Amino acid sequence: MVLATIVGVNILAFLALFFAIFAIATSGSVKSVTEKSILSIRLEGVVEERSSEDIYTSLGWEELNLGLDDILKSIRAAKDDDLIEGILLEPGAVSCGVASLTEIRDALADFRTSGKFVYAYSGAYTQGAYYMSSVADSVFLNPSGTVDWRGLAYQGLFYKRLLEKVGVEMQVIKVGTYKSFTEQYTNEKMSDANREQAAALVGDLWTVLANSVSSSRNIPIAMLQTAADSMLSLQPADSVLALNMVDKLAYRDEVLNSIRQRMGLSKEDKIPSISTVDYAEGLVDNEEGDQVAVVYAVGEIDNGNTDGIQSVKLSKELLKLADDKDVKAVVLRVNSPGGSAYGSEQIWHAVEVLKQNKTVVVSMGDYAASGGYYISCGADAIVANPTTMTGSIGIFGVIPNVGPLAEKIGVDYDVVKTSEGADFPRVIASMTPVQQRRIQQYVNNGYELFTKRCSDGRQMNPDDLEKIAQGRVWSGSRALQIGLADTLGTLNDAIELAANMSNLSTYYIKEYPEKKSLWESFTEKTPSLGVRMFAPKEFERERKAIEQALNLEVLQAAMPMTIKIE
């Protein structure tokens, strides 16, 4: 009886979701822009590389994910659209990688060269939102509002003592002095090497942010540093105005009146506006000339994460493009902290095959590190953002041993085996000395292959590469200096470079893989819908962490840190 009730509830829930999705999918219509309009950019939630129709966000179970592709496409198109007179940027609680923020900021600066205006308004500028908004013609702050400007910090959590109390030993095998991902399991604080690379990285990123704001707002760097030290977000709005970080304290209706004045409208006139999502939907792609394919490689590589990079699918996509006569050049857009070393090798191979017939240029997003750099290193050219986190050329493996926990709760372990490695990996006992030597050699071999791919791809002497490898993470600006990248720029710069390298006079852009529809998102995630319906939203991060840990491959090429400005 109980089983029948549970099944019945699940069927009803499924049907309810099905009709909800059908209603969502059939309710929309493309909106058109009218004369004397503004492009409204309201940034809330998470900014991802690509927009997507997702079942969880459509049903309100997750934060709305904005697409960087739609935002940039809209800004660039609006620059040359006679119907668009300006942009109103209204950032809220937006979570975004530093390189993505930089791309939006650069696009806004380019938009302003048309003579059109950009106004920014918020009641609470996050640090990233302010960095992006500071390029506007006028920056408005609500009289009761705040600007968060406090500098950057890398904070790590360490679980060594907790694991000891629980009775779990994390058996770590790695290559690379700076490969610090595993320190969370083995240390109580950062190693000297990790502290060194973290300090250099946040220092590089902070320099970009501070210099950019200083240039746009005409504020001395020393004054911006003082503002950061004073915890500006806790200061009254008048203090922000006195520092010239904003142009005026105003309520939203007053900002709209300023826009009306700029556009020559009366106070009674409604300001026509269109959102980036609606505007992007109405844009018609031009398919004249040769095709430049933009292939997105976003997220962790394999590791059981359906939202990340699946090496089999991405490799198949790249090999298919190699035989496509319509495609003359390929830009591989990489935004990945790495993951499976095996999966990274498969994608590297596909890039090598693709290079035989096409020009391949890599465009680096927020992250292109470890496995993300592995799949990038063989390209004909690498374009990094100054704030990209890249490099991290190193390998590690982690095998948990729950033997101490088993002993605590009264579980004993014994084994009969036919060979030394028959019980490997020994998750309920420590590895034997022979197994330790074998797995260390396995990791060493993985590191040697990784560094060979990099030295061959970048045409660097192996000894010179070793000096900048060792698992160290570099900023994009440093990567250019040490030879891990060829130039600094945006995705659009990478596309232009690929076209020039292929001698294309006229070309159009086509993106791969095709975006998933709402229905595809629904069918792909149906198995986890029951869990999502009844699991508290507050535990979503923990659920994902557990899911990732259960699917983690032994040999990993993953970066040790992630930094987002919120």
WONOR-V227451 format. One line per field, one symbol per residue. psi: psi as a letter, one per 20 degrees, with the letter a starting at -180 (. if undefined). burial: + if it has 16 or more other C-alpha atoms within 10 Angstrom, else -. A space follows every 50 residues. Layout:
# WONOR-V227451
psi: ???
burial: ???
This chain:
# WONOR-V227451
psi: ggghggggghgggghggghggggghiiqqpqqqrqlrqoooooqbporgq qqophghhjjirqpoqphghgggggghhhjoiipiapopnqcnppqqghg hhggghhgghhhiiirqopppqinorgghggghiiqgpoqpqhjrqponj aqqopqppjghghghhkppoopprpohjnjgihhhirirqrhgghghggg ghggghgggghgggghilpqghhhhghghjmhijqqhhhgghikirhqpq rhhhghhhggghikqrhippopqprhghghhipppplqbqpopoppnpaq ockjoiibpohgggghgghghhioihphqpooopmpjbcphghghggggh hgghhhhqpoppopcgpmqdhhhgihhiqhqpoqqhjqoaclnrqrqpoq ojghgghhjkprprqpqirhjhkpqnijqqqrhghggghghgggghghgg hggghghilqphhhghhjdkjppqrhhhhghjjirhrqarghhhghgggg hjlphprrppqqrqqqrhghgghhjghjhgghhipphhjgghghgggghh jpqgpqmqqiqqpqp.
burial: ----------------+---+-----------+--++++++++++++++- ++++++-+-----++++++++++++--++----+++++++++-+++++++ +++++++++-++----++++++++++++++++++++++++++--++++++ ++-----+++--+---++++++++++-+++++++++---+---+--++-+ ++++++-+++++++-++-+-+--+--++---++---++-++---++++++ ++--++++++--+-------+-++++++++---------+++++++++++ +++++--++++--++-+++-++----++++++++++++++++++++++++ +++++-++++++++++++++++++++++++++++++++++++++++++++ ++++++------------------+++++++---+---++-+++-+++-+ +++++-++------+--+++++++++++++---++++++++--++++++- ++-+--++++-+-----++-++--+---+--+----------+----+-- -++++++++++-+-++
